[in-house]
Amino acid sequence: MRIAIVSGKSEGPSKLNAFDNALLEAGIGDVNLIKVSSMLEGNTQIAKLSYFKPGSMVNCVLSNIESDIKGDKITAVVAVAIGDNLGCVVEKTGLNVDKEKIINDCELMVKYMMIKRNEKIKDLTIEESSTTVDSIASVVAAVVYL
């Protein structure tokens, strides 16, 4: 199994447009995203995002948040832990919360998931996207199944 870990942030004239723009910045704006739960195969490889034909159906774990309140701080995080037998993904967002707290929470959650499955972590990767809202903004972080 191969995955890509991507993120983006953007503003737009509406929450939907800001979200769409953030997806475009992350490189996944021209596909149909199918949200899946948080499990990976063992020894999953992290790779660069592949080209997808526009309109493709693409599985992902998606963390996203939007705000239209000027000055809000918004954050989206995904954390990936990979072991020999399986891997786990967690996602979390925050509104006006220190991004380091959200990152730390994700790291603790994904480590706990691996401990509960008696799986040793070989690789741990965390991706975050944060911004301060100017008008209407969105941030996304995603694990894309290739």
DRENDRENLUM-960816 format. One record per residue: residue number from 1; residue in one letter; x, y, z of N, C-alpha, C, O in turn. Coordinates in nm, 2 decimals, decimal comma. Layout:
N
(node NUM; A; (X; Y; Z); (X; Y; Z); (X; Y; Z); (X; Y; Z))
...
END
This chain:
146
(node 1; M; (0,09; -0,12; 0,00); (0,00; 0,00; 0,00); (0,09; 0,12; 0,00); (0,19; 0,13; 0,06))
(node 2; R; (0,04; 0,23; -0,08); (0,11; 0,35; -0,08); (0,02; 0,46; -0,04); (-0,10; 0,46; -0,08))
(node 3; I; (0,07; 0,56; 0,03); (-0,01; 0,68; 0,06); (0,07; 0,81; 0,04); (0,19; 0,80; 0,03))
(node 4; A; (0,00; 0,92; 0,02); (0,06; 1,05; 0,02); (0,00; 1,13; 0,13); (-0,12; 1,11; 0,17))
(node 5; I; (0,08; 1,22; 0,19); (0,03; 1,30; 0,30); (0,04; 1,45; 0,25); (0,15; 1,49; 0,22))
(node 6; V; (-0,07; 1,51; 0,25); (-0,08; 1,65; 0,19); (-0,15; 1,75; 0,28); (-0,22; 1,71; 0,37))
(node 7; S; (-0,13; 1,87; 0,25); (-0,20; 1,98; 0,32); (-0,22; 2,10; 0,24); (-0,14; 2,12; 0,14))
(node 8; G; (-0,31; 2,19; 0,28); (-0,34; 2,31; 0,21); (-0,42; 2,41; 0,29); (-0,48; 2,37; 0,39))
(node 9; K; (-0,41; 2,53; 0,25); (-0,49; 2,64; 0,32); (-0,52; 2,75; 0,22); (-0,44; 2,77; 0,13))
(node 10; S; (-0,63; 2,81; 0,24); (-0,67; 2,91; 0,15); (-0,79; 2,99; 0,20); (-0,86; 2,95; 0,29))
(node 11; E; (-0,81; 3,10; 0,14); (-0,93; 3,19; 0,16); (-1,02; 3,18; 0,04); (-0,98; 3,12; -0,07))
(node 12; G; (-1,14; 3,22; 0,05); (-1,24; 3,22; -0,06); (-1,36; 3,31; -0,03); (-1,37; 3,35; 0,09))
(node 13; P; (-1,45; 3,33; -0,13); (-1,56; 3,41; -0,10); (-1,67; 3,34; -0,02); (-1,77; 3,41; 0,03))
(node 14; S; (-1,66; 3,21; 0,00); (-1,75; 3,14; 0,09); (-1,67; 3,03; 0,16); (-1,56; 3,00; 0,11))
(node 15; K; (-1,73; 2,96; 0,26); (-1,66; 2,85; 0,32); (-1,64; 2,74; 0,22); (-1,53; 2,68; 0,22))
(node 16; L; (-1,74; 2,71; 0,14); (-1,72; 2,60; 0,04); (-1,60; 2,64; -0,06); (-1,52; 2,55; -0,09))
(node 17; N; (-1,60; 2,76; -0,11); (-1,49; 2,80; -0,20); (-1,36; 2,80; -0,13); (-1,26; 2,76; -0,19))
(node 18; A; (-1,35; 2,84; 0,00); (-1,22; 2,84; 0,07); (-1,18; 2,69; 0,09); (-1,06; 2,66; 0,07))
(node 19; F; (-1,27; 2,60; 0,12); (-1,24; 2,46; 0,13); (-1,19; 2,40; -0,01); (-1,09; 2,33; -0,01))
(node 20; D; (-1,26; 2,44; -0,11); (-1,22; 2,39; -0,25); (-1,08; 2,44; -0,28); (-1,00; 2,37; -0,33))
(node 21; N; (-1,05; 2,57; -0,25); (-0,92; 2,63; -0,28); (-0,81; 2,56; -0,19); (-0,70; 2,54; -0,24))
(node 22; A; (-0,84; 2,52; -0,07); (-0,74; 2,45; 0,01); (-0,72; 2,31; -0,04); (-0,60; 2,27; -0,04))
(node 23; L; (-0,82; 2,25; -0,09); (-0,80; 2,12; -0,16); (-0,71; 2,13; -0,28); (-0,63; 2,05; -0,30))
(node 24; L; (-0,74; 2,24; -0,36); (-0,66; 2,26; -0,48); (-0,51; 2,28; -0,44); (-0,42; 2,23; -0,50))
(node 25; E; (-0,49; 2,36; -0,33); (-0,35; 2,38; -0,29); (-0,28; 2,25; -0,24); (-0,16; 2,24; -0,26))
(node 26; A; (-0,36; 2,16; -0,18); (-0,31; 2,03; -0,14); (-0,29; 1,94; -0,25); (-0,22; 1,83; -0,24))
(node 27; G; (-0,34; 1,97; -0,37); (-0,32; 1,88; -0,49); (-0,43; 1,78; -0,50); (-0,42; 1,69; -0,59))
(node 28; I; (-0,54; 1,80; -0,43); (-0,65; 1,70; -0,43); (-0,79; 1,76; -0,46); (-0,89; 1,71; -0,42))
(node 29; G; (-0,79; 1,88; -0,53); (-0,91; 1,95; -0,55); (-0,99; 1,91; -0,68); (-1,10; 1,95; -0,69))
(node 30; D; (-0,93; 1,83; -0,76); (-1,00; 1,79; -0,89); (-1,05; 1,65; -0,88); (-1,08; 1,59; -0,99))
(node 31; V; (-1,05; 1,59; -0,76); (-1,10; 1,45; -0,75); (-1,21; 1,44; -0,65); (-1,24; 1,54; -0,57))
(node 32; N; (-1,28; 1,33; -0,65); (-1,39; 1,30; -0,55); (-1,33; 1,23; -0,44); (-1,28; 1,12; -0,45))
(node 33; L; (-1,33; 1,29; -0,32); (-1,27; 1,23; -0,20); (-1,37; 1,14; -0,13); (-1,48; 1,18; -0,10))
(node 34; I; (-1,33; 1,02; -0,10); (-1,41; 0,93; -0,02); (-1,34; 0,91; 0,11); (-1,23; 0,85; 0,12))
(node 35; K; (-1,41; 0,96; 0,22); (-1,35; 0,94; 0,35); (-1,36; 0,80; 0,40); (-1,46; 0,73; 0,39))
(node 36; V; (-1,24; 0,75; 0,45); (-1,23; 0,62; 0,50); (-1,18; 0,63; 0,64); (-1,14; 0,73; 0,69))
(node 37; S; (-1,19; 0,51; 0,71); (-1,15; 0,51; 0,85); (-0,99; 0,51; 0,86); (-0,93; 0,54; 0,76))
(node 38; S; (-0,94; 0,47; 0,97); (-0,80; 0,51; 1,00); (-0,70; 0,39; 0,99); (-0,60; 0,40; 1,06))
(node 39; M; (-0,72; 0,29; 0,91); (-0,63; 0,18; 0,91); (-0,55; 0,17; 0,78); (-0,60; 0,20; 0,67))
(node 40; L; (-0,43; 0,13; 0,79); (-0,33; 0,11; 0,68); (-0,28; -0,04; 0,69); (-0,28; -0,10; 0,79))
(node 41; E; (-0,23; -0,08; 0,58); (-0,16; -0,21; 0,57); (-0,02; -0,19; 0,64); (0,03; -0,08; 0,65))
(node 42; G; (0,04; -0,31; 0,69); (0,17; -0,30; 0,74); (0,27; -0,26; 0,63); (0,25; -0,28; 0,51))
(node 43; N; (0,38; -0,19; 0,68); (0,48; -0,15; 0,59); (0,43; -0,06; 0,47); (0,49; -0,06; 0,36))
(node 44; T; (0,33; 0,02; 0,50); (0,28; 0,11; 0,40); (0,39; 0,21; 0,37); (0,46; 0,26; 0,45))
(node 45; Q; (0,40; 0,24; 0,24); (0,50; 0,34; 0,19); (0,44; 0,48; 0,18); (0,33; 0,49; 0,13))
(node 46; I; (0,51; 0,58; 0,22); (0,47; 0,72; 0,20); (0,54; 0,77; 0,08); (0,66; 0,76; 0,07))
(node 47; A; (0,46; 0,82; -0,02); (0,51; 0,86; -0,15); (0,46; 1,00; -0,18); (0,37; 1,06; -0,11))
(node 48; K; (0,51; 1,06; -0,28); (0,46; 1,18; -0,33); (0,33; 1,16; -0,39); (0,29; 1,05; -0,44))
(node 49; L; (0,24; 1,26; -0,39); (0,11; 1,26; -0,45); (0,12; 1,22; -0,60); (0,19; 1,29; -0,67))
(node 50; S; (0,04; 1,12; -0,64); (0,04; 1,08; -0,78); (-0,06; 1,17; -0,85); (-0,15; 1,24; -0,79))
(node 51; Y; (-0,05; 1,17; -0,99); (-0,15; 1,23; -1,07); (-0,28; 1,15; -1,07); (-0,27; 1,03; -1,09))
(node 52; F; (-0,39; 1,21; -1,05); (-0,52; 1,14; -1,06); (-0,60; 1,21; -1,17); (-0,59; 1,33; -1,19))
(node 53; K; (-0,66; 1,13; -1,25); (-0,75; 1,19; -1,36); (-0,86; 1,27; -1,29); (-0,92; 1,22; -1,19))
(node 54; P; (-0,89; 1,39; -1,34); (-1,00; 1,47; -1,28); (-1,13; 1,39; -1,27); (-1,16; 1,32; -1,37))
(node 55; G; (-1,19; 1,39; -1,16); (-1,31; 1,32; -1,13); (-1,29; 1,18; -1,08); (-1,39; 1,11; -1,05))
(node 56; S; (-1,17; 1,14; -1,06); (-1,14; 1,01; -1,00); (-1,20; 1,00; -0,86); (-1,21; 1,10; -0,79))
(node 57; M; (-1,23; 0,88; -0,82); (-1,27; 0,85; -0,68); (-1,15; 0,81; -0,60); (-1,08; 0,71; -0,64))
(node 58; V; (-1,12; 0,89; -0,50); (-1,00; 0,87; -0,42); (-1,02; 0,86; -0,27); (-1,09; 0,94; -0,21))
(node 59; N; (-0,98; 0,75; -0,21); (-0,99; 0,73; -0,07); (-0,90; 0,82; 0,01); (-0,78; 0,84; -0,04))
(node 60; C; (-0,94; 0,87; 0,12); (-0,86; 0,95; 0,20); (-0,91; 0,96; 0,35); (-1,02; 0,93; 0,37))
(node 61; V; (-0,82; 0,99; 0,44); (-0,85; 1,04; 0,57); (-0,83; 1,19; 0,57); (-0,72; 1,23; 0,54))
(node 62; L; (-0,94; 1,26; 0,59); (-0,94; 1,41; 0,57); (-0,97; 1,48; 0,70); (-1,06; 1,45; 0,78))
(node 63; S; (-0,88; 1,58; 0,73); (-0,90; 1,67; 0,84); (-0,92; 1,81; 0,78); (-0,83; 1,86; 0,71))
(node 64; N; (-1,03; 1,87; 0,81); (-1,06; 2,01; 0,76); (-1,14; 2,09; 0,85); (-1,23; 2,04; 0,93))
(node 65; I; (-1,12; 2,22; 0,84); (-1,20; 2,31; 0,92); (-1,20; 2,45; 0,84); (-1,11; 2,48; 0,78))
(node 66; E; (-1,32; 2,51; 0,86); (-1,34; 2,64; 0,79); (-1,39; 2,74; 0,90); (-1,44; 2,71; 1,00))
(node 67; S; (-1,36; 2,87; 0,87); (-1,41; 2,98; 0,96); (-1,43; 3,10; 0,88); (-1,36; 3,13; 0,78))
(node 68; D; (-1,53; 3,18; 0,92); (-1,55; 3,31; 0,85); (-1,54; 3,43; 0,95); (-1,60; 3,53; 0,93))
(node 69; I; (-1,47; 3,40; 1,06); (-1,45; 3,50; 1,17); (-1,31; 3,55; 1,16); (-1,21; 3,48; 1,19))
(node 70; K; (-1,29; 3,68; 1,12); (-1,16; 3,74; 1,11); (-1,08; 3,72; 1,24); (-1,13; 3,75; 1,35))
(node 71; G; (-0,96; 3,67; 1,22); (-0,87; 3,66; 1,34); (-0,87; 3,52; 1,40); (-0,78; 3,48; 1,48))
(node 72; D; (-0,97; 3,44; 1,36); (-0,97; 3,30; 1,41); (-0,84; 3,23; 1,37); (-0,80; 3,25; 1,26))
(node 73; K; (-0,79; 3,14; 1,45); (-0,68; 3,06; 1,41); (-0,73; 2,91; 1,40); (-0,79; 2,86; 1,49))
(node 74; I; (-0,72; 2,86; 1,28); (-0,77; 2,73; 1,25); (-0,66; 2,63; 1,21); (-0,56; 2,67; 1,14))
(node 75; T; (-0,67; 2,51; 1,25); (-0,57; 2,41; 1,23); (-0,63; 2,28; 1,20); (-0,73; 2,24; 1,26))
(node 76; A; (-0,57; 2,21; 1,10); (-0,60; 2,07; 1,07); (-0,48; 1,98; 1,07); (-0,37; 2,02; 1,02))
(node 77; V; (-0,49; 1,87; 1,13); (-0,37; 1,78; 1,15); (-0,41; 1,64; 1,12); (-0,52; 1,59; 1,15))
(node 78; V; (-0,32; 1,56; 1,06); (-0,32; 1,42; 1,04); (-0,19; 1,36; 1,10); (-0,09; 1,42; 1,08))
(node 79; A; (-0,20; 1,24; 1,16); (-0,08; 1,17; 1,21); (-0,09; 1,03; 1,16); (-0,20; 0,97; 1,17))
(node 80; V; (0,02; 0,98; 1,11); (0,03; 0,84; 1,06); (0,14; 0,77; 1,13); (0,25; 0,81; 1,14))
(node 81; A; (0,10; 0,65; 1,18); (0,20; 0,56; 1,24); (0,19; 0,43; 1,16); (0,09; 0,37; 1,14))
(node 82; I; (0,31; 0,38; 1,12); (0,32; 0,26; 1,04); (0,41; 0,16; 1,11); (0,52; 0,19; 1,16))
(node 83; G; (0,36; 0,03; 1,11); (0,43; -0,08; 1,17); (0,45; -0,19; 1,07); (0,41; -0,17; 0,95))
(node 84; D; (0,50; -0,30; 1,11); (0,53; -0,42; 1,02); (0,39; -0,48; 0,98); (0,38; -0,53; 0,86))
(node 85; N; (0,29; -0,48; 1,06); (0,17; -0,55; 1,04); (0,05; -0,47; 1,00); (-0,04; -0,51; 0,93))
(node 86; L; (0,06; -0,34; 1,04); (-0,05; -0,25; 1,01); (-0,01; -0,11; 1,05); (0,10; -0,08; 1,10))
(node 87; G; (-0,09; -0,01; 1,01); (-0,07; 0,13; 1,04); (-0,20; 0,19; 1,08); (-0,31; 0,14; 1,05))
(node 88; C; (-0,19; 0,31; 1,15); (-0,31; 0,38; 1,19); (-0,29; 0,53; 1,16); (-0,18; 0,58; 1,14))
(node 89; V; (-0,41; 0,59; 1,14); (-0,41; 0,73; 1,10); (-0,51; 0,80; 1,20); (-0,62; 0,74; 1,22))
(node 90; V; (-0,48; 0,92; 1,25); (-0,58; 1,00; 1,32); (-0,58; 1,14; 1,26); (-0,49; 1,18; 1,19))
(node 91; E; (-0,69; 1,20; 1,28); (-0,71; 1,34; 1,23); (-0,78; 1,42; 1,34); (-0,86; 1,37; 1,42))
(node 92; K; (-0,75; 1,55; 1,35); (-0,80; 1,64; 1,44); (-0,80; 1,78; 1,39); (-0,70; 1,82; 1,32))
(node 93; T; (-0,89; 1,86; 1,43); (-0,89; 2,01; 1,40); (-0,90; 2,09; 1,52); (-0,93; 2,04; 1,63))
(node 94; G; (-0,86; 2,22; 1,51); (-0,87; 2,31; 1,62); (-0,91; 2,45; 1,58); (-0,87; 2,49; 1,47))
(node 95; L; (-0,99; 2,51; 1,66); (-1,03; 2,65; 1,64); (-0,98; 2,73; 1,76); (-1,02; 2,71; 1,87))
(node 96; N; (-0,89; 2,82; 1,73); (-0,83; 2,91; 1,84); (-0,76; 2,83; 1,95); (-0,77; 2,86; 2,07))
(node 97; V; (-0,70; 2,72; 1,91); (-0,62; 2,63; 2,00); (-0,48; 2,63; 1,94); (-0,46; 2,63; 1,82))
(node 98; D; (-0,38; 2,63; 2,03); (-0,24; 2,63; 1,99); (-0,22; 2,50; 1,91); (-0,25; 2,39; 1,95))
(node 99; K; (-0,16; 2,52; 1,79); (-0,14; 2,41; 1,70); (-0,05; 2,30; 1,76); (-0,07; 2,18; 1,72))
(node 100; E; (0,04; 2,34; 1,84); (0,13; 2,24; 1,90); (0,05; 2,14; 1,99); (0,08; 2,02; 2,00))
(node 101; K; (-0,06; 2,19; 2,05); (-0,15; 2,10; 2,13); (-0,22; 2,00; 2,04); (-0,23; 1,89; 2,08))
(node 102; I; (-0,27; 2,05; 1,93); (-0,34; 1,96; 1,84); (-0,24; 1,86; 1,78); (-0,28; 1,74; 1,77))
(node 103; I; (-0,12; 1,90; 1,75); (-0,02; 1,81; 1,70); (0,01; 1,70; 1,81); (0,02; 1,58; 1,78))
(node 104; N; (0,03; 1,75; 1,93); (0,06; 1,66; 2,04); (-0,05; 1,56; 2,06); (-0,03; 1,44; 2,09))
(node 105; D; (-0,18; 1,61; 2,06); (-0,29; 1,52; 2,08); (-0,30; 1,41; 1,97); (-0,32; 1,30; 2,00))
(node 106; C; (-0,27; 1,45; 1,85); (-0,27; 1,35; 1,74); (-0,16; 1,25; 1,76); (-0,19; 1,13; 1,74))
(node 107; E; (-0,05; 1,29; 1,80); (0,06; 1,20; 1,82); (0,03; 1,10; 1,93); (0,05; 0,98; 1,92))
(node 108; L; (-0,03; 1,15; 2,04); (-0,07; 1,06; 2,15); (-0,18; 0,96; 2,11); (-0,17; 0,85; 2,15))
(node 109; M; (-0,28; 1,01; 2,03); (-0,39; 0,92; 1,99); (-0,34; 0,81; 1,90); (-0,37; 0,70; 1,91))
(node 110; V; (-0,25; 0,85; 1,80); (-0,20; 0,74; 1,70); (-0,11; 0,65; 1,77); (-0,11; 0,53; 1,74))
(node 111; K; (-0,03; 0,69; 1,87); (0,05; 0,60; 1,94); (-0,03; 0,50; 2,03); (0,00; 0,38; 2,04))
(node 112; Y; (-0,14; 0,56; 2,09); (-0,23; 0,47; 2,17); (-0,29; 0,37; 2,08); (-0,30; 0,25; 2,12))
(node 113; M; (-0,34; 0,41; 1,96); (-0,40; 0,31; 1,87); (-0,30; 0,19; 1,84); (-0,34; 0,08; 1,83))
(node 114; M; (-0,18; 0,23; 1,82); (-0,08; 0,12; 1,78); (-0,05; 0,04; 1,91); (-0,04; -0,09; 1,90))
(node 115; I; (-0,04; 0,10; 2,03); (-0,02; 0,02; 2,15); (-0,14; -0,08; 2,17); (-0,11; -0,20; 2,20))
(node 116; K; (-0,26; -0,03; 2,15); (-0,38; -0,12; 2,17); (-0,37; -0,24; 2,07); (-0,44; -0,34; 2,10))
(node 117; R; (-0,30; -0,23; 1,96); (-0,29; -0,33; 1,86); (-0,16; -0,41; 1,87); (-0,13; -0,49; 1,79))
(node 118; N; (-0,09; -0,38; 1,98); (0,04; -0,45; 2,00); (0,14; -0,43; 1,88); (0,20; -0,53; 1,84))
(node 119; E; (0,14; -0,32; 1,82); (0,22; -0,29; 1,70); (0,32; -0,19; 1,73); (0,29; -0,08; 1,78))
(node 120; K; (0,45; -0,22; 1,70); (0,56; -0,13; 1,72); (0,56; -0,03; 1,60); (0,54; -0,07; 1,49))
(node 121; I; (0,58; 0,09; 1,63); (0,59; 0,20; 1,53); (0,72; 0,20; 1,47); (0,83; 0,22; 1,54))
(node 122; K; (0,73; 0,19; 1,34); (0,85; 0,20; 1,26); (0,86; 0,34; 1,20); (0,97; 0,40; 1,19))
(node 123; D; (0,75; 0,41; 1,17); (0,75; 0,54; 1,11); (0,63; 0,62; 1,16); (0,52; 0,57; 1,16))
(node 124; L; (0,66; 0,74; 1,21); (0,55; 0,83; 1,26); (0,57; 0,96; 1,18); (0,67; 1,03; 1,19))
(node 125; T; (0,46; 1,00; 1,11); (0,46; 1,12; 1,04); (0,34; 1,21; 1,07); (0,23; 1,16; 1,08))
(node 126; I; (0,36; 1,34; 1,09); (0,25; 1,43; 1,13); (0,25; 1,54; 1,03); (0,36; 1,60; 1,00))
(node 127; E; (0,14; 1,58; 0,98); (0,12; 1,69; 0,88); (0,01; 1,78; 0,94); (-0,09; 1,74; 0,98))
(node 128; E; (0,05; 1,91; 0,94); (-0,05; 2,01; 0,98); (-0,06; 2,13; 0,89); (0,03; 2,16; 0,81))
(node 129; S; (-0,18; 2,19; 0,89); (-0,20; 2,31; 0,81); (-0,27; 2,41; 0,91); (-0,38; 2,37; 0,97))
(node 130; S; (-0,22; 2,53; 0,92); (-0,28; 2,63; 1,01); (-0,28; 2,77; 0,94); (-0,20; 2,80; 0,85))
(node 131; T; (-0,38; 2,85; 0,97); (-0,38; 2,99; 0,92); (-0,46; 3,07; 1,02); (-0,54; 3,02; 1,10))
(node 132; T; (-0,44; 3,20; 1,01); (-0,53; 3,30; 1,07); (-0,62; 3,36; 0,97); (-0,58; 3,40; 0,86))
(node 133; V; (-0,75; 3,35; 1,00); (-0,85; 3,39; 0,91); (-0,85; 3,54; 0,88); (-0,85; 3,62; 0,97))
(node 134; D; (-0,85; 3,57; 0,75); (-0,86; 3,71; 0,71); (-1,00; 3,75; 0,68); (-1,05; 3,85; 0,73))
(node 135; S; (-1,07; 3,66; 0,60); (-1,21; 3,68; 0,57); (-1,29; 3,55; 0,59); (-1,37; 3,54; 0,68))
(node 136; I; (-1,26; 3,46; 0,50); (-1,32; 3,32; 0,50); (-1,21; 3,23; 0,46); (-1,16; 3,24; 0,35))
(node 137; A; (-1,18; 3,14; 0,55); (-1,06; 3,05; 0,53); (-1,09; 2,90; 0,56); (-1,19; 2,87; 0,63))
(node 138; S; (-1,01; 2,82; 0,50); (-1,01; 2,67; 0,52); (-0,87; 2,62; 0,53); (-0,78; 2,67; 0,46))
(node 139; V; (-0,85; 2,52; 0,61); (-0,73; 2,44; 0,61); (-0,76; 2,29; 0,60); (-0,86; 2,25; 0,66))
(node 140; V; (-0,68; 2,22; 0,53); (-0,70; 2,07; 0,52); (-0,56; 2,00; 0,54); (-0,46; 2,06; 0,51))
(node 141; A; (-0,57; 1,88; 0,59); (-0,46; 1,79; 0,60); (-0,52; 1,66; 0,57); (-0,63; 1,62; 0,62))
(node 142; A; (-0,45; 1,58; 0,48); (-0,51; 1,45; 0,44); (-0,41; 1,34; 0,41); (-0,29; 1,37; 0,38))
(node 143; V; (-0,45; 1,22; 0,44); (-0,38; 1,10; 0,40); (-0,45; 1,05; 0,28); (-0,57; 1,00; 0,29))
(node 144; V; (-0,39; 1,04; 0,16); (-0,45; 1,00; 0,04); (-0,40; 0,86; 0,00); (-0,28; 0,84; 0,00))
(node 145; Y; (-0,49; 0,77; -0,02); (-0,45; 0,63; -0,06); (-0,43; 0,63; -0,21); (-0,51; 0,66; -0,29))
(node 146; L; (-0,30; 0,59; -0,24); (-0,26; 0,59; -0,39); (-0,29; 0,45; -0,45); (-0,26; 0,44; -0,57))
END
